[in-house]
Amino acid sequence: MIVGSNRDKKFLLITIAVLMVAGLLFLPIAAESLWWREVFNSGHTVFFLVISFVLYFWLLAAFPFISTEIMYLAVLFLMLLFGVAIELIQSGLHREASMDDLYKDFYGIISGLGFVMFVRQKKARNRIFSLVFSFAILFLGVGSLFQLGWHYVQRDSAFPVLVDFDKNWSASFVRFNNTELLGHANTERTNNEGFYRIRFDVAQYPGVSVIEPEENWSGFNRLHFDVYSDNASDIEMVLRIHDQLHTQAHSDRFNKVYVIRHGLNKIDVNLTDVRKAPIDRELDLMNIAGVEFFLINSKTSVFLEVSNIFLAF
């Protein structure tokens, strides 16, 4: 029998947990997709679960005279302190610090302590309760990952519709930049198609971005949506489309200015024009990465009614 083997195993578990947290919580996120970013964010819950579980039994071995209640509180306090420290360090390591991460940390801690209760309980009923409780709290921490996965499924099912402002799945892929979706317009326009009222605030580039749309547009001929304006004066709106190879240069994407006049405006984009838009290459219609429509240097708040965005033949 090897002397100190149990201590070595505990030390190894702690070391592995610390290295995993250091790598996944401190290193810059290379992945750009929403899915992988959410995997990393939800990882907070999983890793704080593991560390809390290990820390409890490490403290129990080191301080066996401390009561169970005090031990739970000690783990909760130390892990919350650790979570705050992580967020402060991340702000200087090219990682975004956020309250959402702290919430996920908290769920991980409570779930980890729930698994501790499961291990320590002797009665079957109490063990089942502890296990159900732990998994319920764990789901609160990682539920956004499952929700995003479901939104991907719904997005794919809705294709060739790229944006449906009335569906929950669109919220995962649409960003309002100095704009606000105000809900359904008061009236319906053409063909009973619903319009959605959007306020464009005073800003340099107030607009709506579609990130990670369904990427393969190669089987379609055009992109279409309608814009209804109650404004007396004309408004210039820019439509931007870029692919995965986009260099961020203005000449390396599709940009077109549309004059939005009073009444109904039909935005109908020939995808051949989109493909030929970059100066030095062709835009890859099989790997579209983003769509955006925005105003430039808006001096006053502007209200427009916008239909869903879809591809057509």
C-alpha positions in Angstrom: 0.0 0.0 0.0 1.4 3.4 -1.0 1.6 5.8 1.9 -0.3 9.1 1.3 -2.1 7.7 -1.8 -5.5 9.2 -0.7 -3.9 12.6 -0.2 -2.2 12.4 -3.6 -5.5 11.6 -5.2 -7.2 14.6 -3.6 -4.3 16.8 -4.7 -4.6 15.5 -8.2 -8.3 16.2 -8.4 -7.8 19.7 -7.1 -4.9 20.3 -9.6 -7.0 19.1 -12.5 -9.9 21.2 -11.5 -7.7 24.3 -11.1 -6.1 23.8 -14.5 -9.4 23.3 -16.2 -10.8 26.5 -14.7 -7.6 28.4 -15.5 -7.8 27.3 -19.1 -11.5 27.8 -19.8 -12.2 30.8 -17.6 -9.0 32.9 -18.1 -7.8 32.1 -21.6 -9.3 34.3 -24.4 -12.1 32.6 -26.3 -11.0 31.7 -29.8 -14.4 30.4 -30.9 -16.6 33.1 -32.6 -19.9 31.1 -32.9 -22.7 31.8 -30.5 -22.8 28.1 -29.6 -19.2 27.8 -28.5 -19.4 31.1 -26.6 -22.4 29.8 -24.7 -20.5 26.5 -24.1 -17.8 28.5 -22.4 -20.2 30.6 -20.4 -22.2 27.6 -19.2 -18.9 26.0 -18.3 -18.8 28.4 -15.4 -21.6 26.4 -13.8 -20.1 23.0 -14.4 -16.6 23.9 -13.2 -17.8 25.7 -10.1 -19.9 22.6 -9.4 -16.7 20.4 -9.5 -14.6 22.8 -7.5 -17.2 23.3 -4.8 -17.6 19.5 -4.5 -13.9 18.9 -4.2 -13.3 21.9 -1.9 -15.9 20.7 0.5 -14.3 17.4 1.1 -10.8 18.9 1.1 -11.9 21.3 3.9 -13.7 18.4 5.7 -10.4 16.5 5.7 -8.4 19.5 6.9 -10.9 20.7 9.5 -13.0 17.7 10.6 -14.1 19.5 13.8 -16.1 22.2 11.9 -19.9 21.7 11.7 -21.7 20.8 8.5 -23.6 24.1 8.3 -20.4 26.1 8.8 -18.6 24.0 6.1 -21.4 24.7 3.6 -21.2 28.4 4.3 -17.4 28.4 4.1 -17.5 26.7 0.7 -20.2 29.2 -0.5 -18.3 32.2 0.7 -14.9 31.1 -0.7 -16.3 30.1 -4.1 -18.3 33.3 -4.4 -15.1 35.2 -3.6 -13.3 33.1 -6.2 -15.9 33.9 -8.7 -15.7 37.7 -8.2 -11.9 37.4 -8.4 -12.2 35.6 -11.7 -14.4 38.3 -13.2 -11.9 41.0 -12.1 -9.0 39.1 -13.6 -10.9 38.4 -16.9 -11.4 42.1 -17.5 -7.7 42.4 -18.1 -7.2 39.2 -20.1 -9.4 39.9 -23.1 -12.4 38.2 -21.6 -15.6 40.0 -20.8 -16.6 40.2 -17.2 -20.3 39.9 -16.5 -22.9 39.5 -13.8 -24.3 36.6 -15.9 -21.1 34.7 -15.2 -21.5 35.2 -11.5 -25.0 33.9 -11.6 -23.7 30.8 -13.4 -21.0 30.5 -10.8 -23.6 30.6 -8.0 -25.7 27.9 -9.6 -22.6 25.7 -9.9 -21.7 26.2 -6.3 -25.2 25.4 -5.0 -25.5 22.4 -7.3 -22.1 21.2 -6.1 -23.2 21.4 -2.5 -26.3 19.6 -3.5 -24.2 16.7 -4.7 -22.3 16.9 -1.4 -25.6 16.4 0.4 -26.4 13.5 -1.9 -23.1 11.8 -1.0 -23.5 12.4 2.7 -27.1 11.5 3.1 -28.0 8.0 4.3 -31.7 7.9 3.8 -32.8 7.0 0.3 -35.5 9.6 0.2 -33.1 12.4 1.2 -30.6 11.2 -1.4 -33.2 11.3 -4.1 -34.2 14.8 -3.1 -30.6 16.0 -3.0 -30.0 14.6 -6.4 -33.1 16.1 -8.0 -32.3 19.4 -6.3 -28.7 19.4 -7.7 -29.7 18.6 -11.2 -32.5 21.3 -11.1 -30.0 24.0 -10.0 -27.5 22.7 -12.6 -30.1 23.1 -15.3 -30.7 26.7 -14.3 -27.0 27.3 -14.9 -26.7 25.6 -18.3 -30.3 26.0 -19.5 -29.3 28.9 -21.8 -27.1 26.5 -23.7 -30.1 24.1 -24.3 -32.3 27.1 -25.2 -29.7 28.3 -27.8 -29.5 24.8 -29.2 -33.3 24.7 -29.6 -33.2 28.1 -31.3 -30.7 26.8 -33.8 -33.1 24.0 -34.6 -36.0 26.4 -35.0 -33.9 28.8 -37.1 -33.0 25.9 -39.5 -36.6 24.8 -39.7 -37.8 28.4 -40.5 -35.3 28.8 -43.4 -35.5 30.5 -46.0 -36.9 32.9 -43.4 -33.8 34.6 -41.9 -35.6 36.7 -39.3 -39.0 36.3 -37.8 -39.4 39.1 -35.3 -42.4 37.4 -33.8 -40.6 34.2 -32.9 -38.5 33.6 -29.8 -35.7 32.0 -31.8 -34.9 35.2 -33.6 -33.9 36.8 -30.3 -30.7 34.6 -30.2 -29.6 35.8 -33.6 -30.7 39.5 -33.8 -29.0 42.4 -32.1 -30.6 45.8 -31.8 -27.8 48.4 -31.9 -29.2 51.8 -30.6 -32.6 50.5 -31.8 -35.6 49.0 -30.0 -38.2 46.5 -31.3 -41.5 48.0 -30.2 -43.7 45.1 -31.2 -46.3 44.6 -33.9 -47.2 47.6 -36.0 -50.8 48.9 -35.5 -51.9 47.9 -39.0 -51.1 45.2 -41.5 -49.7 46.2 -44.9 -49.6 44.0 -48.0 -50.8 40.4 -48.2 -51.7 40.3 -44.5 -47.9 40.2 -43.7 -47.1 41.4 -40.2 -44.9 44.4 -39.7 -42.9 45.2 -36.6 -42.2 48.7 -35.4 -38.6 49.6 -34.7 -37.3 52.8 -33.2 -33.9 54.0 -34.4 -32.3 56.2 -31.8 -30.0 59.2 -32.2 -26.6 57.6 -32.9 -23.9 57.2 -35.6 -25.1 53.8 -36.9 -28.4 52.8 -35.3 -29.4 49.5 -36.8 -30.4 45.8 -36.6 -27.8 43.1 -37.0 -28.5 39.4 -37.9 -25.6 37.3 -36.6 -25.2 33.7 -37.7 -28.0 33.6 -40.1 -28.5 30.4 -42.0 -25.3 30.5 -44.0 -26.0 28.8 -47.3 -27.8 31.1 -49.7 -26.5 29.6 -52.9 -29.8 28.0 -53.9 -31.7 31.4 -53.9 -31.8 34.4 -56.2 -32.8 37.2 -53.9 -33.3 38.5 -50.4 -36.5 40.4 -49.6 -38.1 42.4 -46.9 -40.5 45.4 -46.7 -40.1 48.7 -44.9 -43.1 51.0 -44.2 -42.4 54.6 -43.3 -44.8 57.2 -41.8 -42.1 59.8 -42.0 -42.8 62.8 -44.3 -39.1 63.0 -45.4 -37.0 60.4 -47.1 -34.7 58.3 -45.0 -31.5 56.6 -46.2 -31.0 53.1 -44.9 -27.9 51.0 -45.6 -28.1 47.2 -46.1 -24.9 45.3 -45.4 -24.2 41.6 -46.1 -20.9 39.9 -45.4 -19.5 36.3 -45.5 -17.1 34.3 -43.3 -14.0 35.6 -45.2 -14.9 39.3 -44.6 -11.8 41.4 -43.8 -13.9 44.3 -42.2 -13.0 46.5 -45.2 -15.9 48.4 -46.7 -14.9 47.2 -50.2 -15.0 43.5 -49.0 -18.8 43.2 -48.5 -22.1 44.1 -50.0 -23.2 47.7 -49.1 -26.2 49.4 -50.6 -28.1 52.6 -49.7 -31.9 52.4 -50.0 -34.0 55.5 -49.9 -37.0 54.8 -47.7 -39.8 57.0 -48.8 -43.2 57.7 -47.2 -45.3 54.5 -47.5 -44.4 51.0 -48.4 -40.9 50.3 -49.6 -39.9 46.9 -51.0 -36.3 45.9 -50.5 -35.5 43.3 -53.1 -31.8 42.3 -53.4 -30.4 40.3 -56.3 -28.0 37.8 -54.8 -25.8 38.0 -57.9 -25.1 41.6 -56.9 -24.3 40.4 -53.4 -21.9 37.8 -54.8 -20.1 40.4 -57.0 -20.0 43.2 -54.4 -16.4 42.7 -53.0 -13.8 44.4 -55.2 -11.0 41.8 -55.1 -13.1 38.6 -54.9 -16.5 37.1 -55.0 -18.6 37.0 -51.8 -19.2 33.4 -50.8 -23.0 32.8 -50.8 -22.5 29.4 -49.1 -20.9 31.0 -46.1 -22.9 34.1 -45.2 -21.9 35.4 -41.8 -24.1 38.5 -41.2 -26.8 40.9 -42.4 -27.4 44.4 -41.1 -29.6 47.3 -41.9 -28.9 50.7 -40.3 -29.1 54.5 -40.6 -26.1 56.8 -40.7 -25.7 59.7 -38.3 -29.3 59.7 -37.2 -30.0 63.2 -35.7 -33.5 62.4 -34.4 -35.4 59.2 -33.4 -36.8 57.5 -36.4 -39.7 55.0 -36.5 -39.9 52.4 -39.2 -42.1 49.3 -39.7 -40.1 46.3 -41.0 -41.4 42.9 -42.2 -39.7 39.6 -41.7 -36.5 39.0 -43.8 -36.5 36.0 -46.1 -34.8 34.5 -49.2 -36.6 33.7 -52.4 -36.1 32.2 -55.8 
